[in-house]
Amino acid sequence: MRVDKKVESNFRIIEYLRRQKEVVDQQLDEFLPADSTYPELLHQAMRYSLFAGGKRIRPVLALATAEALQGECKRTIHLACALEMIHTYSLIHDDLPAMDNDDYRRGQLTCHKKFGEGIAILAGNGLLTHAFRLLSEMPVSAEIRIQVVNQICRAIGTEHGVIAGQVVDLTTQGRPFSSQQLEYIHASKTAALIETSVHCAGLLSDAGERAIEQLRAYGASVGLAFQIVDDILDVEGSSEELGKTSGKDTLDEKATYPALYGMEKSREIVHELVEKSITALNFLGSRGEVLGELARFVSVRRF
Ligand code: GRG
């Protein structure tokens, strides 16, 4: 791709992200109890973290998949919002003193710093529970609904899911780690939820087995690339750009790609993963363009 073409497509995808984020934020606002709903403190804490300004990459990937497969995304909005609630829940708990002990997230004080640990734990629990309520209310057949719920449980669960990845992330901290452990952590704690975003959007769009397989391959590669870029940004990004304290992975002796492979090799791996993810979209032809651009965005993002 020529340089000016690259700039143009980056600009287009940032504009696409901005528009889709607006759609997701408006729906999240409708789906979540108001700040004034009793017990107010809990709903304030849930909304404080949810509306702190995340990129909404998981819901946007789900919506873009639905658009690529069926040309519209209305059936997918419950899934998109549920994914963002689950993701925000994971951030709230990840930031707790018992885990990564972070003071800033999404450019503001972390939930426990603002509301105290008890309310932060419950706000996370509340978002997770609300996400499953939304999934149970998806306007699709009961069979598809159950498939989506089952898939999300697997993706965030204890065998190669987000919880599993977080456990290995915690237990390898400050210890020597292997390349297999590192890939397991990243694939589970981050890629699993990203992969399931496109997988479940495929289920809701009645995609066939082969299409689902290709979407999963795309999501797994994009998800792994996303976490490696997160590692890279922790080294070279600023706290202002990231909205959280940078340099913490090194300080905490975390298992990261730059720590094992160095920065240059980590960037090469990201590039290879993005190309691999785009190849998996071949079955979509030109309808896969937005998903392809989202994959490229993941590798060049600065926040
Ligand atoms: C079962 C979902 C679940 C969680 C329980 C706490 C925990 C176990 C897991 C933590 C997982 C975690 C925080 C992984 C890091 C993923 C990651 C790259 C976060 C940053 O995502 P962005 O850049 O953030 O999309 P924004 O703020 O833009 O949404």
Residues whose N, C-alpha, C, O or C-beta is under 5 A from the ligand:
A	BS01	GRG	G54 K55 R56 I57 I86 S90 L91 H93 D94 R106 I156 V162 I163 Q166 K189 T190 D230 F303
